[in-house]
């Protein structure tokens, strides 16, 4: 794909795919973060099972909800994509570590692909932080 074709794809179909993936991530993390912030019984049971203190659930819920809000805003302000993706990537790394540490291999099915998606979103949003530098490959 030439540079012109790549730019056309990013502004057309690629932009639509990016928005849809971003909205999917926003829905996922707004709902899971909201459940933690609302002190959901299921979330309390999970955090207790993993041995984390109750207050930590609210920190994680805030991380997820904040990341979801930043990703939602990134649809309109691309500069918000990288910090939103970074918040969620940290959260997903913690989730992956927790599931591995507790031998919950079947629970890795969701956080691993979510981590990959937020890394892609963050990578695509990095240009707004780096600026248009000569030789910068998108």
N, C-alpha and C positions, 0 to 999 in steps of 0.2 A: 504494500500500500504506500503510495507516495504521500508526501507531506500534505498536499492539497486534498487528497482523498481522506486522509486522517482527520484533517480539520473539518471537512464537510461532515464526516461521520460523527465527530464530537458535537457539532452544532445541531445535528438532526436526530437520527435514530439513536446514536450513542447517548445524547443528552436525555432522551426519553427513558432509555434503559437505566441510566444513572439515577434519574428522579424516582423511577419505580423501585429500584433496589434501596435507595435512601428511605423512601416511604415505608418499605417493608421493615427495615431496621428500626425506624422511628416507632412503628407500631409495636414491634417486639420489645424494645427497651423501655418504651413508655409504659407498657402494660406490666412488665416484670418489675421495673423500678417502682411503679405505682403500687403494686402489690406489697412490696417491701416497705414502702413509706406508709402504707395504710395498715401495717402490722398484721398482714394476712396470717392466719393460723398455719397454713401450709409452709409459708416462708419461715415462720418462727420455729416450726418443727425441723425444717432443713438446717437452719443455722445452729440449732441446739444439737442436732445429730452430728454436725461437723465440728462441734466444740468451739464455735465462735461466740463471743459475747453478744447479747441482745442489741446493744447500741451499734455494733458493726453492721447489722442488717440495714440500719437507717443510712449509714455511710454509703454502703453499696447501692441502696435504692436511690440516694441522691446522685451518685456517680452515673447510674443508668439513666435516670430521668434528665439529668443535666446534659449528658451525651446525646440523648434523644432530642432535646430541645435545640442543641447546637446543630445536629444533623438536619433537623427540620428547617432551621434558619439557613443552612447552607444551600438549600434549594434556591434561595433568593440572594444570599450573600456567600459566594464561594469560599471566602476566607474563613468561614466557620467550620468548614468540613474537616480540616486537619485537627483542630483542638477537640472537636466532637468525636472524631475517630480515635484520637489518642486516649480520651477518657474511657471509651468503650473497649478499646484494645487492652488497656490495663485491667479492666473488669473481667474481660474474657480470659486473660492470662491467669488471673486469680481463680476463676471458675475451673479452668482446665487443671491447674495445680491441685485444687481442692478435690476434684473428682479422681485424679490419679492417686493422690495421697490416701484416699479412702477406698481405692480399688473399684470405683464406680465407672468402669470402662464404658458401659452402655450409655452413660450420661454424657459422654464426649461427642455424641452425634450432633448435638446442637451448637455447643460453644466453639468447636473447631471451625466449621464453615462460617459462623458469624464473625469469628476473628479474621478469617481470610477476607470476607466482604468488607469489614471496616478498614482493613489495611489497604484494600483497593480504593475505597472512598478517600481515605487519607492521602494516599499516593496521588490520586487525581486532583486533590485539593492543594497539594504542596506548591504548585506553581504560583498561586496567589500570595504565598509567603515568600517565595524566592525571588519573585519579580521576573520580568522578561529579560533574562540574561542571554547573551549570545552563546550559542552552542548548547543551551539547555535542552535536553531531550525529554519530551513529554511521555 
